[in-house]
């Protein structure tokens, strides 16, 4: 008997749009709307709903280790773990970077020829392992994770991959770990940020102010569209949505960097340090 894989919640703008279109389409089919209206709505739904699967279909296949990690994450009952106090935060499988984003990170790492990677916010380790797979044998990933449960979960998954030994997990608040790394004069070629949304501005400024990154380094930041809230009226933003909006505005005005926000999943901002 196969384990249950929970259906992921829609968090990316496109996924939310697909969900809303599907609901509208079903409602239209159950009313006396014109057949032309239903047909037009059906076409709009197909345009939106088939894009994400197609991206996965034509992107390089993820490794077996990454697929297993994703499946294990989807099978975990995160709500129960939170209720039992095993995790300090209410986690969701949607926090996983996933196949398409993982391939994007691998391409960035390979293009840069990176050897030293910093990950701020690891969750169950998909992105950390994806980047480790793209590193040379002497490459290293330092992953910051505040939750001891998911850190152990990730490390168990890493043990099944030959690339897992490239990853060092630091279990502590990310800003604390970053300050320690700065004191050790660490410097990184590539940084991936996917942690506490309210601290994104602090992560960014610490990276540049403490010289954890050098000119030519890439900083990639996840969830920078944040369910579409960043471009909706302020009244429709949560605290996290407002925090990401402010982060995006701050980066856009910072002359130390060049950046572009890609509409990949929930938004991926690629920042190059000048």
N, C-alpha and C positions, 0 to 999 in steps of 0.2 A: 504494500500500500504506500503510495507516494505521499510525501509530506505536503501540507497545505501551503500554498504560496498566496499571500494576501495581495489583493488588488491595490496598486499604488494610488494614492490620492492625487488629484490634479493640482499641481502647484505652479507649473510653468504657464506663462500667458497663453501659449498655443493650446496646451492641454485644457486649460480652463475654458477657452473659446470652443473647443471641440465638445466639451461636456455641456455647455450651454446650448450650442447648436443642436446637439442630439436631443436634449430635452424639448427645445422648441419644435423640432421636427416631429417628435412623437406626439406632442400636443396638437400640431397642425393636422397630422394624419387622423387624429381622433375627433376632429371637428369637420364642419362642412366648408372648409376652405377650398378655393379653386385648385384644380389639379395642377395648373401652371405654377401657383404659389408653392405648392408642395414639391414640385419638380425642381424649382429654383433653389429651394431650401435644401433639398437633397444634394444638389450639386455643390452648394456652399459647404455643406457638412463633409462631403467626400474630399474636397480640396483641402480642408483643414485636417481631417482625421487620418488621411493617408500619407501626410508628409513625414511625420516622425518615424513610422515603420519603414518608409522608403529610405530615410537617412541611414537607419541601422542596416538595411539590406545591402546598401552599396558602400558602406564603410568597412574597413578591415575588420575581420572577425576578432573578437576578444580572445585572449588566451583561456585555456581551461581553468587555470587558477583564478582568474578574474571572474569567469562565469560561475564557478563554485562559490566564490565569496559573495557574489550578488545573490545567488540562490539562497545561501545560508542566511543572509541579511533579511531577505523577503520572508523567510520561514519563521524568523524570530518574533515572539509576541512582545513587542516593545511596550505596549500599553500595560500589560501585566507586570513586566519588569519594573516599570515606573511605580505602579500601584504597590508593589511589594517592597519598594525602596532600594532595589538593586541598582537603579540608575538615578542620579540626582535631577535629571531633566527628562521631559517627555519626548522621547526620540521617535522618529518615523523612518520607515524604509526609504521614503522619498529623499532623505538626506544623502543617499548614495549618489556619487557622481555619475556612474553608469557608463555604458558602452561608448556612446558617441563622444561624450566629454572626455572619457578616458583616452580615446584615440587622439583627440585634439591635444591633450596634455603630452602624450607620447611624442607627437610630431614636434611640438614646441621644444621639448627637451632635446630631441635629436637634432633639430635645426640649429640650436644654440651650441651643441656639443657640450652641454652642461655636465658637470661632475658633482656639484654641491647644490642640493635642493632643500628648500625649507617649505614645509607644509604647515599652515596655521589652521588647525581644525581638521581632524582625521576621520572621525566617525568609525566605521568598521574597516577602513583601510583600502577601499577600492582605488582611490586616486593615488594613494601612496604607493601601492603595488604597481599600478599602471606606470607611474613615473620611474619606479625602480627597474621595471622591465626595459625601459628605454635607455637607462644609464649604462656606461661601460662597467667592466668588472670592478674598477676601483672607485666607482661613483657611490655617493651616499645621499640618503634622504633622512633628514631630521624632521620628525612629525610631532607636532604639539597637540596634545589631547588632554582635556580636563577630566574626562570620565574614565575612571579605572576599569569599569566593566567592559566598555567598548574597546579600550586599549588592549585588554587581555583577549577579547574576541578577535580583534584584528591580528594580534601576534600569533594566535593559534592558526589563523588562516595563512599568515605569512610563512609559517613553518612548513607548509605544503608546496612552497614555491622555491626554486633555486635562487630567486632574486630577493627573497625575504630577508636574507642576511645583510642586504644593503640598507635596511631601514632601522633607524633607532627611534624609539618612541619615548617622548618626554611627557610624563603625566603630571601636569601642573597647569595653572592658568597660563594661557599663551603669552600674555604680556610679561609675566614673570620669567618664563623660559627665554623669551626674546632678549630681555635685559641681561640675563646671564650669558647668552650667546654673544651679545655685544661686548661684554666685559672680557670675554675670551678672544675678542677680535675675529670672530667668525665672519665670513663673507660668502654670499650665495650667488650662484649664477641664475637661479630660477626660484621663484616663490609662488606658491599657490595659497590663496586665502579663501577659507570656507568655514568660518567659525562664528562667534558671537557678532551678530549684525550691528549691534550698538557700539562695538569696539572697532569696527572697520577703519574709522578715521585714525584711531590710536595705533593700530597695526601699521598702517601706511606711513604715518609720520615717524614712528619709531624706526622702521626699516630705513628710511632716508636720512633721518637726523643722526642715527647711531652708526651709519655707514655699514649696515648689514648687507647692502647692495651697492654695486658700482655701476658706472655708466655702461650701457649695453645690456644690463640685466633685464629680464622680463619678470613682471609681477602680474599674475593672472588672478582675477577676483571673481568668485562665483556669486550667483543670485543677485546680480546687479540690476535686473528688471523686477525682481521680487514680486512675482504674481501679477505684474502689470501695475502695481500700486504706485510705482515711482512716477508714472506719467498720467495717473488719474488725479482728480482733484484731491487736495490735502485732506478733505473731510472723509475720504475713502481709504486713507492710509492707516495701517496699524503703527505701533511704535517702531517695529522693525522696518516697515515700509518707509517711514519718515527718515529713519536713520540711514537707510540705503540711498534715498533721494539726496540727503545732505552729503553723503560720501561722494556720490556721483558728481554733484556740483563742485565739491572741493577739489576733486581730482581734475575736473575740467578747467579749473582756474589755476592749477599749479604748473608753473613754467619749468619745473625740474623734470617733467615727464611729458611723453607723448602717449596718447591713449585712443582706443577705439572700443566701443561697446558692441559686442556681437549678439544677435538675437538667438543664441544657442541655448536650448532648454529654458532655464529661468534667468538667462542673461549672463554673459561671460565678458568681463572687461579685460582687455590685454593692454598692459601698461609697459612702456619701455622707458628706462631711466636714461635721461640725457647725459 
